[in-house]
């Protein structure tokens, strides 16, 4: 059984036992998280699609850790101008969660 959940403005397809990286949640490590915005549930006898969410469906997860991704470097410049450049870096924060149970 699998489910499609929505969190952080993105959608993720998850199964029990999966570990996924999602947008940062205000939760500490080893705490339980419940995702109730379930868009789709796939079972052995077919799929159930919500309008917009599936009634009574939820996904239980445990936070593994919080962290930051690798640094990406942003470099912009304007050609033919000697001193017009800009360098910037960014590290996106994330939360790694382990899916425990898909309830439908």
Secondary structure, 3 states (H helix, E strand, C coil): CEEEEEECCEEEEEECCCEEEEECCCCCCCCEEEECCEEEEEECCEEEECCCCCCCCEEEEEEEEEEECCCEEEEEECCCCCCCEEEEEECCEEEEEEEEEEEC
